[in-house]
């Protein structure tokens, strides 16, 4: 009986969270980018997204995933997210403080095994993404599952990040340049 009650409470919590997210998307999705950004950020907090002080969304992001997805997005203080960002929240995505994210950046936590040559898109899986404090992600970059971006790293526009990026590194296409000397 207790297990059934616990399951029912968990299911209701997930449903209520997704209903809140859908309400936010329907109402605030009508506003153009850069309008009502403080209201949008407060509404995302109300859905369960953990957003630090002085962080802001300048446009409605797309949040997708299975189950109660909102608590899987954790954002530190002083972060800025441009319009059109996409968060695939099958696993946790965590941002440090003072992270800047360009428009239409995608964070993808889903993955597939690729070891079978007969079917490369094998069994599905997921892995978390972590972005260190002070990082800057350029417009339309894509961060894949399991990646950690170090503090102070800069990801150029349209770069696909498939491997971990150390702190204070500039990534542009296939090049990685140390920013440590620039300080």
N, C-alpha and C positions, 0 to 999 in steps of 0.2 A: 504494500500500500504506500509506504514512504517513497519507494523508488518511482512508482507511478506518479505520485504527487510532484516529486522533484522533476521528473521528465516533463510534466504538464507546465510547471512554472518556467522551466528553461525554454520550452517551446513558445510559451506566451511572451516571454522576454524577447526572444528573437523576432517574433512576429511584430511586437510593438515597436522594436527598433527599426525594422524594415518599413513599417507604416509611417513612422516619423520621417525617415529618409525620403520616402516617396512623396510625402506632403511637402517637404522642403524643396525637392526637385520640381514639383508641379508649380508651386507658388513662386519661388525665387528664380526658377529657370526662365521666367518671362522677362527678367531684367537683362539688359545688355551688359557686356563686360564692363568693369570699373564702376558700376552703379550699385549702391547698397552693399558694398563689400564688407563693412562692419556687421551689418545685419546678417549677411550670408555666413560669415565666420561664426557668429553667435548661434545661428540656426544649426550649423554643422556640429558645434559643441553640444547642442541639445539632443542631437541624434546619437551621441555617444563617442564622437571623434574626440580624442584627447589633444587639445590645441593649447599651447603655451601662451603666456601673456604677450601681447603686442604682435602676434602672428596674424596674417591676413590672407584671404583668398580674394583675388580680383576678378574672379569669375567662378561660376558653378563647376566644380570638378565632377567627373564621372567616377562613381564608386561601384565596383562590381565584385562578385564573389559568392561563396556559399555560406549560408548561416548568418549569424549576427556579425556583420562585417565591420561596422563602425568602430568598435573598440580596438580593432587591429591596426588602426591608423593612429600613430603617436607622433606629435609634432612639438618640438621645443619652442622656446620663447624667441620672438623677433624674426620669425621666418616669413617669407613672402612667396606666394604661389600665383603665377600669372594665369590667365584664363585658359580653359581647354585641357587642363591636366587630367590624366586618367590613372586611377589607382585600382589595380586588380588585387583584391584583399583576400585571397585564399590563405595567405599567411600574413604575418605582421610586417608592416613597413614603418620604420622608425627614423625620425629626423632629429639631429642635434639642434643647437641654437644657431640663429642667424644664417639659416640656409636660404639661398635664393634659387627659385625654380622658374625657368622661362616658360613661355606659352607652349601648350600641347605636348608637354613632356609625359611619357608613359612609364609607369612602374608596374612590371609584370611579374607576379609571384608564381604563376603556374609554369610547369615544365613537363617534359616527357622523357622517359628513358630512350636512348638512341642506340643501344648496344645490339639490337637485333637487325641484321642487314636486310631481312625480308620485309620488316615494317619498322622504319626508323622512328616514327611517332608512336612509341610504345606506351607502356603504362603511365598514366598521368601521376604527377606529384606536385609538390609546392615547396618553396623555400623562402625564408624571410629576406628582406632588403633593409640595409642600414646605411644612412647617409650622415657623415660626421659634421660637427659644428663648423660653420663658416664655408661650407662647400657651395659651389655655384654650378648649376646645371643649365646649359644653353637650350634654346628653343628646339623643340621636336627631338630631343635626345630620348633614348629608350634604355631603361635599366632593367636587366633581366633577373630572374630568380636567383637567390643565393648570393647576390653581389653586396659587398661592403665598399662604400666610397669613403675614403679617409677625410679627416678634418682638413679644411682649407683647399681641397682638391677643386679643380675647375674642369668641367666636362664641356667640350665645344658643342656647337649646334649640330644637330642631326647625327650625333655619335651614338652607336649602339654599344652599351657597356655590358660585356658578358663575363668579365673577370674583375676581381677585386682591384681597386685603385688605392695605392698608398696615399698617406697625407701629403699635401702640398705638391701635387702633380697636376700638370695640365695635360689633358687627353684631347687630341684633335685627330680624328680618323684613326690611323694605326700608330701615330706617334705619341709618346709619353715624355714630357719635358718637366724636369724638376723646377718648382717655383721657389725652393728654399733659398736660392741665391738672390732672388728678386726683392726679398724683404727689406 
